[in-house]
């Protein structure tokens, strides 16, 4: 039990050393992540659509 208490105390002590982002930084970084995720989703969707169309075309030739 003592080791668990020591672990929790040290974890809390380390959290005091963390440099948390400001609200503005957090909002900006969140917007970047959302924008990148949206761009990747659109890109992968277009690639998937193109490959599915190509597959349908090739299968219709058989």
Secondary structure, DSSP 8 states (H G I E B T S, - for coil): -HHHHHHHHHHHHHHHH-----HHHHHHHHHHHHHHHHHHHHHHHHHHHHHHHHHHHHHHT-
